[in-house]
Amino acid sequence: MSLLLSQAVLAHDASPDTATADAVASSDAANGADKDEKKEERELETVQVTGRFISKGAHSAMKQDLDVRDTPYSTADYSQAFMKAIQTTNLTDLYQYMTGISRGGVTGYDISIRGFKTTQADQGAILVDGLPGLAGRFGSPPTVMAQNIEVVKGPASVLYGEAQPGGFVNIVTKKPEEKTAGSLDLTAKTYDGYGIGLGDHMSYVGDLDLTGPIDKDHNLLYRFVAELSDNNTFRNDWEHARYIAPSITWRINDGTTLRLSGEYRRRNNAYDYYLAAPNKDARLIAPITTKYQEPGDLQQEGGRSATAALEHDFENGGVFNFSVRHVRGWDTAQGYDTVAVLKDLVTLQRRARGQNNHRSYDYFDTNYTQTIQTGPIEHKILAGVGGGTNRTDFLRLQFYNGPTSGPTSIPGPKSINVSVYNPVYGVSPPLSAFPPGPLNDRVTTESNAGAYVSDVMTLSEHWKASFGLRYTKDHTYQTEHVYPPFTSSAKSSDDVLPTTGILYQPNEDWTYYYSYSTSFIAPSPTAQAADGSNPFQPTTSHQNEAGIKASLLDGRVTSTVALFDIQKTNTLAVAACNAGVPGTCSVQVGGERSKGYEWEVDAQPLENWHVLFGFAHANAKVAKSNGNSTTPIADTRLTNAPLNSAHIWSRYDFAEGPLKNFGIGLGVTYSSEIRGSQPTPADQRVLILPGHVVTDLAFYYLAMDKFPVTLKIGNLFDKTYYEGVNSTLNEVGIVPGSPRYVQVSVKVPFL
């Protein structure tokens, strides 16, 4: 009885759908003659696994429905129950509780996985249902649309094309369900730390989730997800955002399903380039509430997407999948960037920026899966093609840097610059008073395509092996209207990429594995050498990984231990440009390397007690440098890559007695110090951001046996810390962590 009560509490937290990818996978497959039987099976699965923080599925690792123990890679499928337990409304909040991942900058794409950073240029860093292209460029994706979050570690270009070697995050979206259901989530947040009083900076978020059948035969199903937010942060920033995501599933016949979905996202927010560290010294950083932009500085962005996914199950057991994703987006900015701290260490150089950018992404993937037998060996064969096109149009309307010396460099009525420690707003002239600076309109088109094949083999009762191969080809074309001249460039590259793995399973509890995987990134079309040319070769990576996976105590404890060694070659670093060459120049310096290990545990020690624990050690360094005066020195740490990080979240629900329907959650995250910059022969100073420990506390209550209420106190002990730094800007763009805050949420299920 206590088990059912505990799971009922967690099930209420899990939205109209269940909190597991396994249940979704069953729902998606529920077509054919045995619909009722599959529905019963789906409900049984919900009872068994609802509330687990990490699900057993590992679809993203192999593009096949395999158990995580049958994949020779480190992968984790974070469930919706976990997202609700830690009370997150956006993906960024999850990173601190994901093993080996940390935030690394100011956009939604800026993360570090196994020591390797990703940026907004890395569309493959964050996928949506297996395809690149977020609806927004800057803001973190909302989790209201997420059924679960899958993380695959290591190079993954064989199945997914261009990707950084650390791995990727895949957002598995909520799908339409047969049962009519709806819920409204309301969240309010305020700060109570760092001198900010309760109620001074309020934030509100409202989420709506509706699903059910459209017709009486349940062949047409719908889902409608929406979010409206009004946020006011501890930095006197504000953000108004709205998000809408409708979807429809059409069961065309017993073996064919078509799903159509869309997204619309709009976000207006105060422009913020965060903090600065004079002399690259973290001890000299101003208070975390300090802001260097004017109150009227504004950033806006909008985006929409359309996705279609077709699945057909053949009578011979083969499965055909085709999916396509189309994204259109735009963003504008009018405000002051922070550029650098001047030599006096108290003045911050600013830049007047105006921009109007447009982007479009079109990606597709189609594959066929078939299970065949060759003698005693079973093969799960996957063959497919995929690719897409990115097109960006970045129009710079103003780009004027404040002076670094002279009277007008001193903060005041004639200066664009401000004080590091006492910025005064409204003193500088308006943006229109400054020269436009160097303007350009850069249009870039990047197309890539590849064909891949993979075979997952069951060699015997205890041995499994896998092999994959991809041929990939990339072509980029860029035109740049630099006023007055005009330039254009084109570049093509291709490669053949392998991956392989082997598993030994002495019994159902233990798996020992080894894998070798590779990745490929085409040269950036915007990169240029000192002479203005683009002679760069693709950046390639390979990883050796070995590990142990365990499922103990009848599955109540699952664990993965992984050792990895990733080597990346042909990396780029900033270099001085020749006279007359505008912009930023680069040099191909050699390579980077990350060696380390990870341990992740998802446990249910008692029927109503859930624990998630993770620890990561990643020694990520520059492996080779060419000795150029502006390139990083060999054997120095990579930026935004903590050597050690750890987290734990524990949730206990009282299933009986006077505290029945109450629960408590406790989370602790740890990060060792990180590098915000790298030393070069010309400048050997290093920005080191100190390590930190942050504690979160949550209380849960199921009111009237129906309405989940959560009170969360984030950063319980009000620690001052820094999440990361925009490493391209070295001593500026330092992102502070939130002071202590109090957040209350209530879920109202209906229908």
C-alpha positions as MATLAB code, in Angstrom:
seq = 'MSLLLSQAVLAHDASPDTATADAVASSDAANGADKDEKKEERELETVQVTGRFISKGAHSAMKQDLDVRDTPYSTADYSQAFMKAIQTTNLTDLYQYMTGISRGGVTGYDISIRGFKTTQADQGAILVDGLPGLAGRFGSPPTVMAQNIEVVKGPASVLYGEAQPGGFVNIVTKKPEEKTAGSLDLTAKTYDGYGIGLGDHMSYVGDLDLTGPIDKDHNLLYRFVAELSDNNTFRNDWEHARYIAPSITWRINDGTTLRLSGEYRRRNNAYDYYLAAPNKDARLIAPITTKYQEPGDLQQEGGRSATAALEHDFENGGVFNFSVRHVRGWDTAQGYDTVAVLKDLVTLQRRARGQNNHRSYDYFDTNYTQTIQTGPIEHKILAGVGGGTNRTDFLRLQFYNGPTSGPTSIPGPKSINVSVYNPVYGVSPPLSAFPPGPLNDRVTTESNAGAYVSDVMTLSEHWKASFGLRYTKDHTYQTEHVYPPFTSSAKSSDDVLPTTGILYQPNEDWTYYYSYSTSFIAPSPTAQAADGSNPFQPTTSHQNEAGIKASLLDGRVTSTVALFDIQKTNTLAVAACNAGVPGTCSVQVGGERSKGYEWEVDAQPLENWHVLFGFAHANAKVAKSNGNSTTPIADTRLTNAPLNSAHIWSRYDFAEGPLKNFGIGLGVTYSSEIRGSQPTPADQRVLILPGHVVTDLAFYYLAMDKFPVTLKIGNLFDKTYYEGVNSTLNEVGIVPGSPRYVQVSVKVPFL';
ca = [
       0.000    0.000    0.000;
       2.771    2.461    0.883;
       4.360    1.861   -2.515;
       1.156    2.722   -4.341;
       0.643    5.847   -2.215;
       4.190    6.991   -2.844;
       3.855    6.472   -6.564;
       0.492    8.188   -6.601;
       2.048   11.313   -5.097;
       4.788   11.290   -7.711;
       2.365   10.504  -10.502;
       0.396   13.657   -9.687;
       3.627   15.604  -10.160;
       4.133   14.109  -13.590;
       1.683   16.106  -15.710;
      -1.153   14.541  -17.775;
       1.252   12.030  -19.186;
       3.407    9.646  -17.186;
       6.848   10.635  -16.049;
       8.790    8.197  -18.177;
      10.041    7.883  -21.703;
       9.181    4.184  -21.540;
       5.502    5.027  -21.213;
       5.695    7.468  -24.084;
       7.412    4.920  -26.271;
       4.612    2.469  -25.502;
       2.013    5.129  -26.280;
       3.619    5.916  -29.614;
       3.653    2.237  -30.521;
       0.038    1.672  -29.547;
      -1.386    1.017  -32.973;
      -2.366   -2.278  -34.463;
      -4.796   -5.002  -33.625;
      -3.873   -5.215  -29.936;
      -4.544   -1.604  -28.922;
      -6.360   -2.530  -25.725;
      -3.620   -4.952  -24.703;
      -0.938   -2.328  -25.365;
      -2.881    0.273  -23.416;
      -3.059   -2.110  -20.458;
       0.683   -2.740  -20.807;
       1.322    1.002  -20.875;
      -0.621    1.522  -17.651;
       1.292   -1.317  -15.995;
       4.598    0.277  -16.982;
       3.458    3.542  -15.387;
       2.843    1.841  -12.043;
       6.246    0.166  -12.139;
       8.499    3.073  -13.060;
       6.683    6.347  -12.327;
       8.816    8.486  -10.067;
      12.237    7.179  -11.101;
      14.597   10.062  -11.755;
      16.396    8.256  -14.605;
      14.451    5.995  -16.970;
      15.794    2.789  -18.495;
      15.517    3.811  -22.139;
      18.480    4.801  -24.303;
      16.887    5.506  -27.681;
      19.063    8.503  -28.499;
      22.311    6.570  -28.093;
      21.618    4.138  -30.949;
      18.400    5.458  -32.594;
      16.819    2.165  -31.560;
      14.611    1.187  -28.638;
      17.296   -0.419  -26.496;
      17.711   -0.719  -22.761;
      20.513    1.433  -21.397;
      22.391   -1.727  -20.369;
      22.558   -2.811  -24.026;
      24.389    0.315  -25.224;
      28.207    0.666  -25.027;
      27.974    4.365  -24.221;
      27.312    6.510  -21.181;
      23.756    7.796  -21.438;
      21.080    9.056  -19.049;
      17.361    9.652  -19.556;
      16.209   12.228  -16.980;
      12.496   11.835  -16.333;
       9.751   14.378  -15.873;
       9.410   13.214  -12.267;
      12.942   14.461  -11.673;
      12.237   17.803  -13.356;
       9.237   18.235  -11.074;
      11.183   17.165   -8.001;
      13.786   19.902   -8.431;
      11.151   22.380   -9.666;
      12.689   23.601  -12.890;
      11.008   25.621  -15.626;
      13.958   25.737  -18.048;
      16.698   23.429  -19.245;
      19.545   25.483  -17.762;
      18.385   24.668  -14.224;
      18.879   20.960  -14.923;
      22.561   21.125  -15.855;
      23.795   21.350  -12.258;
      22.081   18.017  -11.562;
      23.351   16.297  -14.715;
      26.611   14.389  -14.449;
      29.497   15.985  -16.340;
      27.540   18.999  -17.631;
      27.874   22.651  -16.649;
      26.690   26.007  -17.923;
      29.237   27.853  -20.028;
      27.986   31.235  -21.228;
      25.125   33.565  -21.997;
      23.019   31.663  -24.581;
      20.891   28.541  -24.359;
      23.533   26.596  -26.301;
      26.465   27.510  -24.028;
      27.225   24.368  -22.058;
      30.246   22.206  -21.298;
      30.059   18.399  -21.547;
      33.023   16.328  -20.421;
      35.114   19.484  -20.555;
      34.279   20.496  -24.132;
      32.233   23.624  -24.663;
      29.418   24.168  -27.120;
      28.171   27.492  -28.470;
      25.264   28.831  -30.491;
      27.132   27.676  -33.618;
      26.756   24.049  -32.460;
      23.224   23.164  -33.502;
      23.916   19.530  -32.651;
      24.526   20.300  -28.969;
      20.823   20.431  -28.082;
      18.386   18.409  -30.174;
      14.602   18.335  -30.181;
      13.260   14.828  -30.791;
      16.576   13.910  -32.364;
      16.855   16.862  -34.760;
      18.782   20.150  -34.392;
      17.231   23.583  -34.194;
      15.901   25.338  -31.088;
      13.076   27.817  -31.500;
      15.085   30.371  -29.499;
      18.716   31.428  -29.773;
      19.396   33.033  -26.398;
      16.921   31.946  -23.754;
      17.146   28.466  -22.289;
      14.486   26.079  -23.677;
      11.447   25.734  -21.386;
      10.850   22.324  -19.844;
       7.064   22.593  -20.105;
       7.334   20.884  -23.493;
       9.702   18.144  -22.309;
       8.605   14.602  -21.540;
      12.170   13.682  -20.624;
      15.732   14.847  -21.290;
      18.228   12.402  -22.756;
      21.980   12.960  -22.482;
      24.457   10.983  -24.578;
      28.139   11.388  -23.701;
      31.020   11.333  -26.147;
      31.359   11.900  -29.924;
      28.168   10.983  -31.779;
      28.689   12.074  -35.384;
      28.117    8.601  -36.866;
      24.366    8.795  -36.239;
      23.855   12.552  -35.833;
      26.327   14.364  -38.081;
      28.313   17.360  -36.877;
      28.732   17.438  -33.101;
      31.186   18.477  -30.420;
      32.999   15.518  -28.815;
      31.599   15.934  -25.299;
      28.140   14.726  -26.282;
      24.656   16.164  -26.732;
      21.333   16.803  -25.013;
      18.090   15.602  -26.612;
      14.752   17.076  -25.534;
      12.050   14.442  -25.996;
       8.827   16.402  -26.304;
       5.441   15.550  -24.861;
       3.258   13.565  -27.253;
      -0.539   13.340  -27.571;
      -2.172   10.682  -25.388;
      -5.372    8.665  -25.589;
      -6.738    9.653  -22.201;
      -8.248   13.119  -21.871;
      -6.335   15.101  -19.276;
      -5.317   18.622  -18.465;
      -3.352   20.539  -15.891;
      -2.441   24.082  -14.950;
       0.854   24.762  -13.159;
       1.353   28.089  -11.393;
       4.730   29.158  -10.016;
       5.804   32.246   -8.085;
       9.405   33.066   -7.199;
      11.127   35.741   -5.148;
      14.593   36.309   -3.698;
      15.607   36.360   -0.055;
      19.356   36.730   -0.119;
      22.263   39.008   -0.967;
      20.432   41.926    0.613;
      17.275   41.441   -1.465;
      14.059   41.269    0.531;
      11.142   38.926   -0.039;
       8.819   40.333   -2.678;
      11.320   42.812   -4.123;
      11.837   40.890   -7.369;
       8.860   38.675   -8.188;
       8.587   36.175  -11.029;
       5.522   34.290  -12.232;
       5.180   31.321  -14.573;
       1.982   29.660  -15.758;
       1.967   26.342  -17.659;
      -0.990   24.747  -19.435;
      -0.995   21.129  -20.632;
      -3.954   19.542  -22.439;
      -4.203   16.191  -24.200;
      -6.762   13.668  -25.397;
      -8.504   12.116  -28.411;
     -10.117   14.136  -31.191;
     -12.301   11.364  -32.630;
     -14.201    8.529  -30.971;
     -11.922    5.846  -32.422;
      -8.833    7.482  -30.927;
      -7.116    7.623  -34.292;
      -6.580   11.361  -33.913;
      -4.974   12.607  -30.708;
      -3.948   16.103  -29.701;
      -1.631   17.838  -27.263;
      -1.486   21.535  -26.437;
       1.252   22.945  -24.234;
       1.693   26.621  -23.387;
       3.694   28.776  -21.011;
       3.464   32.422  -20.023;
       6.194   33.912  -17.839;
       6.997   37.271  -16.297;
      10.397   37.206  -14.611;
      12.229   39.825  -12.569;
      15.703   38.741  -11.519;
      18.123   39.667   -8.744;
      20.100   41.731  -11.293;
      17.182   44.082  -11.905;
      16.642   42.304  -15.198;
      13.241   41.483  -16.569;
      11.958   38.963  -19.075;
       8.532   38.514  -20.633;
       8.147   35.266  -22.565;
       5.445   33.122  -24.070;
       5.624   29.668  -25.561;
       3.023   27.578  -27.416;
       3.472   24.000  -28.669;
       0.503   22.184  -30.279;
       0.806   18.661  -31.693;
      -1.395   16.049  -33.365;
      -0.937   12.293  -33.764;
      -2.764   10.542  -36.615;
      -2.910    6.759  -36.566;
      -3.369    6.273  -40.267;
      -3.701    2.497  -39.992;
      -2.562   -0.359  -37.798;
       1.089    0.124  -38.719;
       1.419    3.785  -39.670;
       1.526    6.868  -37.451;
       2.038   10.503  -38.422;
       2.796   13.155  -35.846;
       2.715   16.891  -36.575;
       3.913   19.451  -34.061;
       4.760   23.108  -33.905;
       6.314   25.687  -31.596;
       6.006   29.410  -31.195;
       8.277   31.307  -28.843;
       8.562   35.023  -28.150;
      10.894   36.568  -25.604;
      11.560   40.194  -24.652;
      14.157   40.868  -22.005;
      16.548   43.412  -20.586;
      19.952   43.302  -22.258;
      22.591   41.917  -19.883;
      26.243   41.024  -20.445;
      26.792   40.127  -16.793;
      29.938   40.791  -14.727;
      33.622   41.639  -15.240;
      36.862   40.647  -13.477;
      39.481   43.428  -13.506;
      42.982   42.085  -14.142;
      41.349   38.656  -14.574;
      41.110   38.442  -10.786;
      37.889   36.936   -9.414;
      38.455   38.737   -6.105;
      37.908   42.038   -7.927;
      34.492   41.146   -9.373;
      31.794   43.642   -8.390;
      28.724   42.506   -6.391;
      26.550   40.059   -8.336;
      23.707   42.593   -8.585;
      25.934   45.032  -10.526;
      24.787   45.673  -14.069;
      26.632   47.536  -16.829;
      23.787   48.041  -19.279;
      21.321   50.917  -19.302;
      17.762   50.360  -18.011;
      16.368   50.802  -21.521;
      18.721   48.337  -23.235;
      16.581   45.700  -24.900;
      16.914   42.293  -26.496;
      14.080   40.572  -28.343;
      13.818   37.221  -30.040;
      11.157   35.085  -31.614;
      10.982   31.734  -33.303;
       8.657   29.124  -34.675;
       9.135   25.525  -35.690;
       7.230   22.807  -37.517;
       8.065   19.121  -37.210;
       6.651   16.052  -38.949;
       7.459   12.473  -37.953;
       6.210    9.411  -39.847;
       6.603    5.861  -38.552;
       5.577    2.659  -40.303;
       5.840   -0.832  -38.831;
       6.150   -3.599  -41.422;
       4.753   -7.072  -40.905;
       8.269   -8.524  -41.063;
       9.274   -6.495  -37.995;
      11.012   -3.718  -39.878;
      10.411   -0.107  -38.838;
      10.662    2.925  -41.126;
      11.056    6.409  -39.645;
      11.105    9.771  -41.359;
      11.275   13.095  -39.551;
      11.808   16.661  -40.686;
      12.160   19.877  -38.687;
      11.851   23.438  -39.925;
      12.785   26.443  -37.748;
      12.595   30.171  -38.421;
      13.834   32.734  -35.926;
      14.955   36.297  -35.422;
      16.558   38.416  -32.742;
      17.297   42.083  -32.245;
      19.380   43.987  -29.729;
      19.821   47.632  -28.851;
      22.162   48.237  -25.975;
      25.652   48.364  -24.582;
      27.991   45.372  -24.673;
      30.825   45.085  -22.204;
      34.128   44.735  -24.058;
      37.037   44.866  -21.601;
      38.306   46.339  -18.349;
      40.700   49.221  -19.015;
      44.205   49.468  -17.562;
      43.056   51.549  -14.589;
      41.069   48.450  -13.457;
      38.035   50.543  -12.495;
      36.667   51.521  -15.916;
      34.725   49.191  -18.182;
      34.877   49.709  -21.927;
      31.462   49.407  -23.539;
      30.242   49.002  -27.090;
      27.136   50.503  -28.669;
      25.411   47.588  -30.381;
      22.465   47.406  -32.716;
      21.618   44.221  -34.589;
      18.839   42.554  -36.525;
      19.445   38.858  -37.156;
      17.482   36.160  -38.937;
      18.100   32.434  -39.031;
      16.529   29.323  -40.486;
      17.208   25.631  -39.939;
      15.904   22.738  -42.002;
      16.886   19.209  -40.963;
      15.685   15.718  -41.804;
      16.461   12.141  -40.868;
      15.125    8.934  -42.364;
      16.082    5.413  -41.382;
      15.006    1.801  -41.492;
      15.508   -0.731  -38.697;
      15.349   -4.486  -39.202;
      16.148   -7.435  -36.965;
      17.645  -10.436  -38.754;
      19.305  -13.678  -37.742;
      22.544  -15.039  -39.241;
      23.184  -18.362  -37.617;
      23.427  -17.861  -33.847;
      23.927  -14.084  -34.171;
      21.029  -11.609  -33.972;
      21.474   -8.309  -35.823;
      19.521   -5.117  -35.205;
      20.446   -3.216  -38.349;
      19.856    0.497  -38.769;
      20.454    2.281  -42.072;
      19.624    5.878  -42.823;
      20.404    9.245  -44.313;
      20.168   12.658  -42.714;
      21.267   16.209  -43.039;
      20.105   19.764  -43.309;
      20.786   23.395  -43.990;
      21.481   26.341  -41.689;
      21.050   29.832  -43.008;
      21.874   32.904  -40.931;
      21.659   36.574  -41.814;
      23.419   38.648  -39.169;
      22.928   42.349  -39.827;
      25.059   44.659  -37.713;
      23.425   48.085  -37.482;
      25.792   49.595  -34.920;
      29.117   48.401  -33.536;
      30.997   51.256  -31.917;
      33.629   50.538  -29.256;
      34.222   53.060  -26.510;
      37.710   54.595  -26.366;
      40.438   52.951  -24.294;
      42.266   56.193  -23.471;
      41.732   59.939  -23.498;
      39.137   62.173  -21.834;
      36.106   60.453  -23.365;
      37.174   57.086  -21.970;
      36.454   58.322  -18.443;
      32.855   57.620  -17.320;
      30.768   60.755  -17.607;
      28.303   62.651  -19.797;
      30.530   62.370  -22.896;
      31.633   58.791  -22.393;
      30.207   55.451  -23.438;
      32.238   53.710  -20.716;
      31.129   53.078  -17.115;
      32.631   52.415  -13.713;
      33.244   48.779  -12.792;
      32.084   49.282   -9.201;
      29.700   52.219   -9.384;
      27.988   52.349  -12.774;
      25.766   55.397  -13.166;
      22.855   55.016  -15.561;
      21.433   57.694  -17.809;
      24.660   59.726  -17.975;
      26.027   58.456  -21.281;
      24.498   59.878  -24.472;
      21.876   57.738  -26.224;
      23.045   55.030  -28.620;
      22.168   57.217  -31.587;
      24.772   59.781  -30.498;
      27.659   57.427  -31.251;
      29.108   56.569  -34.675;
      27.829   53.356  -36.260;
      31.275   51.742  -36.257;
      32.210   48.900  -38.625;
      28.992   47.543  -40.124;
      28.357   44.380  -42.034;
      25.618   42.072  -43.215;
      26.903   38.499  -43.067;
      24.841   35.802  -44.777;
      25.993   32.231  -44.214;
      24.567   29.008  -45.612;
      25.840   25.669  -44.366;
      24.571   22.384  -45.783;
      25.503   18.911  -44.626;
      24.338   15.413  -45.458;
      25.386   11.922  -44.555;
      24.554    8.251  -44.935;
      24.995    5.898  -41.999;
      24.640    2.258  -41.036;
      24.708    0.593  -37.641;
      24.514   -3.007  -36.480;
      23.796   -4.041  -32.885;
      24.682   -7.720  -32.603;
      23.782  -10.272  -29.957;
      26.693  -12.685  -30.282;
      25.693  -15.011  -27.466;
      23.846  -15.035  -24.169;
      26.535  -12.892  -22.552;
      28.166  -10.953  -25.396;
      26.919   -8.100  -27.563;
      28.737   -5.897  -30.071;
      27.952   -2.895  -32.238;
      29.466   -1.253  -35.272;
      28.591    1.899  -37.185;
      29.866    3.920  -40.118;
      28.966    7.281  -41.633;
      29.964    9.158  -44.734;
      29.417   12.866  -44.200;
      29.798   15.841  -46.505;
      29.576   19.531  -45.640;
      29.462   22.653  -47.787;
      29.412   26.253  -46.605;
      28.920   29.473  -48.494;
      29.215   32.942  -47.046;
      28.670   36.426  -48.353;
      29.671   39.420  -46.298;
      28.627   42.951  -47.108;
      31.237   45.018  -45.272;
      30.552   48.612  -46.076;
      31.817   49.522  -48.585;
      33.562   46.290  -49.807;
      31.891   42.942  -50.507;
      33.406   39.481  -50.006;
      32.291   35.895  -50.497;
      33.767   32.483  -49.774;
      32.874   28.808  -50.098;
      34.314   25.633  -48.620;
      33.559   21.905  -48.761;
      34.765   18.986  -46.675;
      33.912   15.330  -46.135;
      34.941   12.374  -44.002;
      34.228    8.739  -43.140;
      33.523    8.168  -39.446;
      33.453    4.838  -37.587;
      32.170    3.729  -34.198;
      32.287    0.380  -32.458;
      31.486   -1.161  -29.110;
      31.390   -4.420  -27.203;
      29.490   -5.516  -24.087;
      29.877   -8.424  -21.698;
      26.851   -9.277  -19.541;
      27.578  -12.159  -17.146;
      24.035  -11.840  -15.788;
      21.075   -9.454  -15.842;
      22.594   -7.245  -13.152;
      25.991   -6.357  -14.615;
      27.291   -5.024  -17.941;
      30.923   -4.341  -18.811;
      31.492   -2.321  -21.963;
      34.037   -0.629  -24.214;
      33.385    1.734  -27.119;
      35.241    3.812  -29.674;
      33.441    6.781  -31.244;
      34.250    9.731  -33.489;
      33.001   13.200  -34.374;
      33.434   15.746  -37.145;
      32.930   19.504  -37.325;
      33.367   21.359  -40.600;
      35.442   24.557  -40.560;
      33.393   27.592  -39.639;
      32.608   29.654  -42.735;
      33.217   32.810  -40.709;
      36.713   31.779  -39.586;
      39.646   33.503  -41.251;
      43.408   33.260  -41.022;
      45.646   36.283  -40.505;
      45.613   36.993  -44.243;
      41.803   36.816  -44.486;
      41.650   33.372  -46.122;
      39.995   30.229  -44.756;
      42.521   27.383  -45.100;
      41.266   25.451  -42.078;
      40.710   21.709  -41.922;
      37.725   20.042  -40.205;
      37.946   19.533  -36.462;
      37.864   15.817  -35.677;
      37.658   13.908  -32.407;
      37.753   10.364  -31.150;
      36.961    8.789  -27.798;
      37.864    5.581  -26.023;
      35.414    4.733  -23.246;
      35.111    1.796  -20.880;
      32.613    1.308  -18.124;
      30.369   -0.770  -15.913;
      26.579   -0.619  -15.715;
      24.669   -2.238  -12.875;
      21.009   -2.865  -12.057;
      20.744   -4.137   -8.496;
      18.101   -4.978   -5.891;
      15.490   -5.890   -8.495;
      16.199   -2.717  -10.430;
      15.811   -0.366   -7.458;
      19.429    0.767   -7.849;
      20.976    1.499  -11.234;
      24.509    2.749  -11.694;
      26.939    3.642  -14.466;
      30.682    4.093  -14.049;
      32.541    5.348  -17.130;
      36.190    6.079  -17.902;
      36.838    8.181  -20.997;
      39.663    9.667  -23.048;
      38.654   12.187  -25.733;
      41.141   13.730  -28.154;
      40.223   16.647  -30.395;
      42.428   17.842  -33.262;
      42.582   20.899  -35.535;
      41.111   23.286  -32.974;
      41.058   27.020  -33.642;
      42.407   29.827  -31.459;
      42.394   33.613  -31.770;
      45.349   35.103  -33.681;
      46.434   38.586  -34.699;
      45.235   39.758  -38.127;
      47.541   41.148  -40.765;
      47.376   44.844  -41.500;
      44.231   45.688  -43.434;
      42.360   42.482  -42.509;
      39.203   43.382  -40.533;
      37.513   41.302  -37.870;
      38.820   38.430  -35.761;
      41.435   36.026  -37.099;
      42.235   32.458  -36.065;
      44.978   29.895  -36.258;
      44.664   26.102  -36.197;
      46.736   25.318  -33.128;
      46.653   21.558  -32.676;
      44.416   19.823  -30.200;
      42.607   19.422  -26.904;
      42.194   16.396  -24.665;
      39.866   15.411  -21.848;
      40.504   12.368  -19.673;
      38.346   11.428  -16.745;
      35.664    9.314  -15.173;
      32.015    9.594  -14.148;
      29.743    7.811  -11.709;
      25.957    8.180  -11.715;
      23.472    6.381   -9.462;
      19.670    6.392   -9.534;
      18.317    4.629   -6.469;
      15.064    3.834   -4.720;
      16.331    2.591   -1.323;
      12.790    2.502    0.056;
       9.455    2.394   -1.672;
       8.929    6.128   -1.183;
      12.522    7.386   -1.226;
      14.313    8.361   -4.432;
      17.950    9.441   -4.752;
      20.034   10.674   -7.674;
      23.804   10.996   -7.293;
      26.512   11.922   -9.771;
      30.235   12.632   -9.746;
      32.449   13.667  -12.659;
      36.189   14.171  -13.034;
      37.274   15.698  -16.363;
      40.868   16.792  -16.843;
      40.333   18.873  -19.987;
      43.441   20.598  -21.337;
      45.121   22.061  -24.390;
      47.050   19.077  -25.733;
      49.062   20.850  -28.403;
      49.785   24.473  -29.279;
      51.769   26.139  -32.035;
      53.390   28.687  -29.723;
      51.752   31.711  -31.330;
      51.744   34.699  -28.983;
      47.931   34.779  -28.824;
      47.193   31.047  -28.676;
      46.710   29.105  -25.419;
      49.782   27.542  -23.878;
      49.913   23.747  -24.045;
      48.817   21.773  -20.964;
      46.543   24.568  -19.701;
      42.961   23.879  -18.600;
      40.025   24.465  -20.942;
      37.526   27.154  -19.986;
      34.228   26.441  -18.195;
      35.401   22.913  -17.415;
      35.567   22.075  -13.692;
      38.051   19.369  -12.824;
      35.546   17.845  -10.396;
      31.797   18.222  -10.022;
      29.155   16.352   -8.050;
      25.484   16.462   -7.162;
      22.877   14.634   -5.145;
      19.108   15.019   -4.936;
      17.037   13.050   -2.466;
      13.240   13.006   -2.230;
      11.290   11.265    0.507;
       7.476   11.089    0.544;
       5.548   10.154    3.679;
       3.023    7.540    2.627;
       1.183    7.095    5.930;
       0.818    8.499    9.419;
       0.309   12.149   10.423;
       2.658   13.358    7.650;
       0.881   11.439    4.910;
       0.927   13.361    1.599;
       3.942   15.390    2.745;
       7.426   15.047    1.298;
      10.855   16.608    1.555;
      13.638   17.041   -0.977;
      17.266   17.984   -0.466;
      19.825   18.732   -3.153;
      23.515   19.610   -3.033;
      25.706   20.541   -6.000;
      29.470   20.973   -6.056;
      31.853   22.385   -8.641;
      35.584   22.838   -8.313;
      37.162   26.025   -9.643;
      36.890   26.763  -13.358;
      39.032   28.719  -15.770;
      37.442   31.763  -17.351;
      40.407   32.351  -19.644;
      43.569   30.628  -20.837;
      47.148   31.898  -20.610;
      49.009   32.787  -23.799;
      52.663   33.721  -24.343;
      51.522   37.343  -24.653;
      49.271   37.312  -21.555;
      49.824   34.655  -18.927;
      47.143   35.903  -16.546;
      44.345   33.413  -15.911;
      40.834   34.139  -14.674;
      40.001   31.484  -12.074;
      36.453   31.358  -10.737;
      36.343   29.704   -7.290;
      34.631   26.416   -6.602;
      31.335   26.299   -4.754;
      28.789   24.162   -2.920;
      25.107   25.074   -3.249;
      22.262   23.512   -1.259;
      18.589   23.391   -2.290;
      15.658   22.381   -0.096;
      12.109   21.472   -1.147;
       8.868   20.571    0.618;
       6.057   18.715   -1.150;
       2.398   18.407   -0.222;
      -0.487   16.709   -2.001;
      -3.439   18.911   -1.046;
      -6.873   17.282   -0.982;
      -5.222   14.145   -2.437;
      -5.231   15.910   -5.798;
      -3.249   19.158   -5.958;
       0.560   18.910   -5.645;
       2.083   21.944   -3.911;
       5.842   22.522   -3.730;
       7.867   25.017   -1.726;
      11.510   25.247   -2.791;
      14.300   27.252   -1.184;
      17.135   27.512   -3.657;
      20.696   28.263   -2.538;
      19.617   27.723    1.054;
      22.779   29.170    2.600;
      22.941   32.127    0.187;
      26.354   31.306   -1.292;
      27.908   33.702   -3.799;
      29.188   31.784   -6.812;
      29.663   31.973  -10.581;
      28.198   29.509  -13.072;
      30.524   30.213  -15.987;
      31.961   32.810  -18.309;
      31.587   33.745  -21.926;
      35.086   32.527  -22.671;
      35.412   34.421  -25.944;
      35.384   37.627  -23.908;
      37.851   36.497  -21.223;
      37.440   38.948  -18.329;
      33.818   39.940  -19.046;
      30.587   38.008  -19.458;
      30.868   36.262  -16.075;
      27.515   34.667  -15.192;
      26.688   34.818  -11.452;
      24.649   32.190   -9.692;
      21.349   33.103   -8.093;
      21.270   34.156   -4.423;
      18.819   32.465   -2.076;
      15.312   32.362   -3.493;
      11.915   31.034   -2.496;
       9.669   29.395   -5.067;
       6.117   28.128   -4.637;
       4.246   26.104   -7.220;
       0.865   24.444   -7.362;
      -0.476   22.032   -9.940;
      -4.187   21.941  -10.715;
      -5.183   18.833  -12.685;
      -8.540   18.897  -14.429;
     -10.509   17.111  -17.147;
];
